[in-house]
Amino acid sequence: MTRFPPAFAHPAGDANSSKMKLVLVVDDSRLQRRILAKSLVKWGFEVEEAESGEAAITFCKSRRPDLILSDWMMPGMSGLEFCRAFRELSDGHYAYFILLTSKSEKEEVARGLDSGADDFLTKPVDNNELRARITAGERILHMQRELSENNRLITDTLDELQRVYDSLDKDLLEAKKLQQSLLRERHKIFDQGTLSLMLRSSGHVGGDLVGFFPAGTGQLGLFAIDVSGHGISSALMTARLAGYLSATAPDQNVALERKPDGRYAARPTSEVIATLNDLVLNEMETEHYFTLMLAVVDLNTGRVTIGQAGHPHPAIQRRDGSIVQTGTGGFPVGLLSGISFEQFDVQLENGDRLLILSDGVTECPDPAGQMLGEDGLERIMVKLKGVKGTALLEALIWELTDFAGGGDFPDDVSGILFEYSGVDQRP
């Protein structure tokens, strides 16, 4: 192995400057190597020589040249074999490979290209042609290395984005656990009926929330909230609203008022919604609004007082299976100030059940884009007449999944089911 240092370096900004620095000349003829090396050193390259393909491979394992000039016909390992072996060493560093040959047949040229060669020069080598081929190689090598660098930057960026995504995904999974923890009990049995709750977000976290709270002697408060939008900001809004309707801190629950004797009782649902509307508009810096269904159930009589603020109508399924969907509609909470909200009463008889669902159910689309609607919900409820409790809510999800064609729901789905059994009249 013979080494020739460069006679001079490419000046900065020179038209000939490139990333090509080290050239490896491989030829079993010492004279041919010296002739080529002399010109290359004159042009400013560092030159290394190898007298065989085997010696060249050994050199390339320790240093990667930028340009290789290799004779095709050599004893032992031929230029083609050396080229193939060199390409197999690839570690991301690409070298421009020129085969020196007296062959000019197209089939032979094709063999060389298939072996990994970039260009050919016919022996004896003309210096002008050699310099022109090197210049062309420099341009290709520059583009190749620029592309490799860009690919590396893209890969590094994608890796960093993946790390960020994994971190966010982990945080979102924790957020989902925290949001689900707001729903402390999903099933509760009372002397006068059974309560079941469902909460299913379309993403990690969502803007739906359902819950219940004691609302005084023989009174049960129910609420269903659907905050506009999706994701983290909507979930944070639901978490804050949950505090205003707390089951564990009645003094902070805006739906309750404390009587002179210290006991808590339910406020009129229309007044509660108006209070929440003022809180959102005056105390919360948010662009979110939400729909709300707030109900107070008298467990002893079956009368339900409901305040509706843009939430879908409640559905009452009578004991005989018939369905009634009724309500006042109303404005969502947090949209307009100074508006009034209405409330209405419904009467539950023994064996009746009340179902409050978010619009993620009735507005769920099928594969053709047609929404389930209130009629579709009634069909499902009739079909599931004999299913009770949490099993009904689970079966509702299965029916909705089938209607949607097996895909994910585009919106959060939540619901409250209260099945009224009435007061036990036994002595």
N, C-alpha and C positions, 0 to 999 in steps of 0.2 A: 504494500500500500504506500503510495507516494502522495505527499501533500504539497500543494502550491498555494502560498498566500496570495491575496489579490494585489495587483500592482497599484491600484487606486480604488477608492470607494466611489459609488455613485454619488454625485453631489446632490444636496437637498434641492428638490424642485426640478431636477433634471428630467427631461422627457424619458430618459432610459431608466430612471430609478424605479424600483419595484421591490417586492418582498423576496425575490430570488437572490439568494446570497451564496449558498453552497451548491456546487455542481459536482456530481460524481461521474467520472469517465470510466467506462468498463470496456476493455478490449484486451484480447490475448496478445496483441502486437504492442510492444513497448513504444515503437516508433509512432504508431497511430495515436497512442495516448498522448505522447509528448506534443505532437503537432496540434491536437485539439486543445490540450491544456494551455499551450502558449497563447493561443488566440483568446481563450476564456479568461486567463489572468490579465491579459492586456485590456479586456473589456471590464475589468473590475470585479471579477468573481473569485471567490475562494474555491480552489479545485482540489479534489481528492481523486486518486486513481485506484483501480482494482483490475488485476490481471485475469480475473475469472468471475463467473457468476457466483460461485461459492464464496469467494472472498468479498464480493460486493454485498451479499446477503449478510455476512458477518458484520461488515461495517454498518449496514443500515439498521441492524438491531441495536446499535449503540448511538448512532446519529442519523437523523432523517435529512437527506438532501432535499433541495428545492427543485433541482433539475437533474435528470439522469440521461446521459448519452451512452447507449449500450450497443455494441456490435451484436448482430443477429447470430452469426455463425461463430461459435467458440467451442473448443473442446470441453468435454464434461457437460456442465449446465449451459444450455444455449441461451441466447438473449430472450427468446420467448418464455422459456422456463423460468429464467430469472425475473422477468416481468410479472409472471403469474405469482411467483413466490413473494415478490416485493409487495404486490397488492394485498396479499393475505396478511401482511404485517400491519396493515392500516390501523392507525390509532386516532384517526381524525386529521392527521397531517397528510395533505395531498402533495405529491411531487409530480411534475410534468415529465413524462417519459418519452424520449425520442429514440427510435430504433435506427441503427445505421446498417444499411444493407445494400447489396447489389441486386436484390430481388425487386422486380417491378410488376409482376403479375398480380392481377386483381385478387385472385384467390389467396395469394401469399399476404397481400396487404390486409385482406379481411381477417386472416388468421392472427395477424399482429394486433389488430384492433380488438378482436375477441379476447386476446390475452391480456388486454389492459393498456396497450400502448396508446399514446396520444397523437404521435406524429411519426413521420419517416423521413430519413435523408439518405440519398443514394451516395454510395462511396465511389470515388473519392469525394470528400466533403468540400463544397465550395463555401468559403468563409462568409461571403455576402448572404448566401442562402441560409447558412447556419445562424447568422445574426438575426435575419428576418424571422426565422422560425422561433428563435428564443424570444424575440420581442412579442410575437403572437402568443407564445406560451406564457409570458409574463402577464399579458392581459387576461388570459383565461385563468391563470393561477390567482391573480388578484381578485377576479370576480368570484372564483370558487371559495377563496378564503374569506372574502367579505360575506358571502352567503353563509358559510359555516359559522362565522361570528354572529351574524344575525340570527341564525338558528339557535346558537348557544344562548343568546340573549332572550330569545323567545322561550326556550326551554327553561331558563332560570326564572323568567317572569311567570311562566305557567306553574313551575314548582312553588314559587312564592304565593301565587294565587291559590294553589291547592292547599298550602299550609294555612292561609287565611280562611279559606272555605272550611277546612276541617275544624279550625278553632271556632268559627261562627256556628258551624253545625253542632259542635259540642255545646256551645252556649245556648243554642236554640232548643236542643234536647232538654237541657236543664230548665229553660224557660217553659217548655211544654209541661214538664213535671210540676213546676210551680203553679202554672195556670190550672192544670187538672186538680191540684191540691185545693183550689178555691171551691171545688165541688166536693165537700167533705163526705157527704152521704149521697149515694145514688139510689138508694132504696130504703124506704121507711114505712113501717106499718103503724097505723093509728087504730084506735078502737072503732072509728067511723069510716075508715078507708085505707087505701094503700097509695103511696106516692112513689113514683119512679122518675128518674132524671137521666138525660142523655146529653153528651157534649162531644162533638167530633169536629175537629178543625180540618180545613182543607189543606193547610200546611202544618209546619211545626206548631205554630201558635195562631190564634185567630181572634176575631172580635165578638164571638158569641159567649154568653154566660147565662146559666140558669141556676136557680137556688130557691131556698125557702127559709122561713124564720117564724118563730112563735109570735103571734100577733095579739096576744091577750088570751083570756080564759076562753077555751073552746074555739079559738080563731087560729087559722093557719095562713101565713102570707106566702105568696108565690111570685117569683119574678123571672122574666125572660128578656134578655138584652141582646141586641144585635148592633154592634158598633160599625159604622161605615168603614170601608176599606178592609185590608187584610194585613197580617203580619204583626211586627213588634209594636208599632205605635198603637194599633187597634187593641192589642192584648194589654198594653199598659193602661189604656183607657178603661177596659173592662175591670182590671184589677182595682183601679181607683173607685169605680162605681160600686164594686162589691163591698167596699167599706161603708158606703152610704146605705146599704141594705143588709147590714151585718146581722147574723143570727147570734153571734157571741157577744156583741157589744150593743145592747138595745139603746143605750144612751146616745150612740152615734148613728142609729138607724133613723133616717128621715121619714120612714113610713110609720113610725111609732111616736106616740106622745105619752108623757108620764102624767098619771092622774094624781090628785091630792093624796090618795092613800098609798102612793109609791108604786102602784102597779102600772104596767104598760098596756096601751090599747092601740088599735089600728087607727090611723088617720084616714080620711076619705082619699081614695086612690087618685082622684082627679087633682086634689090639692098637692099630693106627694109628687106627681108628675110635674106640676107647675113649679114646685120647689126645685126639683132637679133641673128643669129648664133654666131657671135663674142661676143656679150654681154653675152650670156649664157655660152659659153666656157671660157671666160676670166674674167668675173666679178661676176658670180653666182657660189657659192659653192654648187652644187647640182648634183645628179646623174640622175635627171629627164631630159627627152627630150620631145619634143612635135611635133605633126603634125600641119600644118597651111595652111589655105586657105585665101589668101589676094586678094581682088578684088577691082578695082576702076571702077565704073559705070559712063559713060558719059550719064547723064540724057537726053541730047538733041539729041544724035545720037543713043543711045542704044548699043554702043560699050562697051564691058566689058574687061578690062585687068586683067588677073588673074595670080597670082604667087602661085604655088602649091608645098608644101613641105611635101610629104608623106600622105597628107589628101586624102580621097576618091574623085574620080572624081566628078565634078559638073554635075548635070543633067539639061538639058534644055528641057522643054516641049513646043513644038511649038503650035501655035494657033489651028492647026488641031488635036492636041493630040499626035502627034509623039514625040518620046523621043530621045535625043542625049546625050550620056555620053562621055565626052572627057577630056583630060588632059595630062600633062607631067609626073605625078607621083612625082618624086623627092625624095631627102633624107629628113628625119625629121630634125628639128632644134635642135642643141645641141648634135649631135652625132659625127660629124667629122669637123675638122677645114680645112680651105683652099679650100673648095669645092664651086662650083658655082651653082646658082639656075637659072631656066629658067622661062619665063613668056609666056603667049599666049593670044590671043584675041578671043572672041566670039561675035557674033552680035545678038542682040535681036531685033525682029520686034514687031510691035504693037500686043498685045495679047499673046506674049511669056512670059514664066516665067522661072526664074533661081532658082534652089534648091540646096543648099549646106548642106550636112548632115555629121555628124561624123560617124565613123565606128561602133558605137553602133547600127546603123540601119542595115547596110548591113551584119554585123557579128552577128546579133541577132539569136540565135539558136531556132529551134522548139523542141518539146519534145524528138524527136529522135536524136537531136544534129546536124541537118542539118541547115546551115546558110541561111539567106534570100538571100543574094547575090545581084548583080546588076540586074539580071533578075527578081528577086522577087520584087525589088524596082520598076522596070518599070511596072510590072503588077499592083502594088498598085497605081502608078501614073495614069495609064490609067483608072483604076477603079474610081479614084477620080478626073477625068478630070474636072467635072463641079463644084467642091468644091473650094472655093477661100479663100485667106487670112488666118487668124489664124484658121479658121474652117478646112482648109486643114491640117495644122500641128496637130490639135487635132484628126482629122480623121486618120491621119497617125499613131498616137500613138495607137488608137483603133485597127487598122489593125495589127500593130506590136504585140500588146497584144494578139490578137486572134491567130496570127501565133505562138507565144511563148507558147501557151496553157494556157494563163491566169496567168502565173507566173511573178515574178519580172524580169526585164531586168538585165543581168549580167554586163552591161557596161552603162556608161552615154550616154544619147541620146540628141543631140543638132542639131539645124538646122536654116538655113536662107532661107527665101522665098522672092524673089523679082519679082513682077508681073509688067511687063512693058506695059504701055498704050500709050507711045509715046508723042510727042509734039502736043498740041492742035492746029490744023490748022485753027480754026475758026477766022474770022476777029474781 
